[in-house]
Amino acid sequence: MNDFHPGYLLNALVYSILGIILFIISFAILDKLTPYALWKEIVEEKNVALAIMVGFMSLGMCVIIAAAVH
């Protein structure tokens, strides 16, 4: 237990919150760049292909953000 420092926990929380905020901003930008409303197409129109594409794009953005923040 000698290797634990409270600063490590604080750093993890700060970077987690920063990563989530960056993801939300990047998803909002992605939503603005598409010619249609993503949530309307996925939820109301049941567009499975778009849901899969948005899911993989979200994972890709998360990997990039995690690598940048880490």
Secondary structure, DSSP 8 states (H G I E B T S, - for coil): -TT--HHHHHHHHHHHHHHHHHHHHHHHHHHHHSSS-HHIIIIIS--HHHHHHHHHHHHHHHHHHHHHH-
